[in-house]
């Protein structure tokens, strides 16, 4: 087991701690856990690249840990009324659709290689900033309503754009577009 994989597993273990802290209104602990998870994500990536400790397992675990934390935080923030439910539903639905598409492609014998799109990277970055902003507001008793509103709208737009981009990419892949065979009707 590589050091980056161990760090990623520790990030998985942070998820229930952050969620529990949020559910008990311990915003300082939730914010700290979220920040530690973010820093550990950067550290494990740095170690993996710098010391050539990349692994196939890590390539799967790392984005799973990130998504689990982010989706969990979004769901709790939605439940307690800190994020609009439409945004939480959009974020969770997008991720569920991507997972279903990957599973379906694999079951159909036409597995899709998962490569993050630029719009998806931007989407994830804005979602992280939004989650951190809301947790910081709650931790430090700030009122950044205008900033939060802008981040919510931007996150919503990028979530929809990312879902659409992945859907188009997946449909092309599944129809054989660009693989030298004409798409079947």
Secondary structure, 3 states (H helix, E strand, C coil): CCHHHHHHHHHHHHHHHHHHHHHCCCHHHHHHHHHHHHHHHHHHHHHHHHCCCCCHHHHHHHHHHHHHHHHHHHHHHHHCCCCCHHHHHHHHHHHHHHHHHHHHHHHCCCCCCCCCCHHHHHHHHHHHHHHHHHHHHHHHCCCCHHHHHHHHHHHHHHHHHHHHHHHHHHHHHHHCCCCCCCCCC
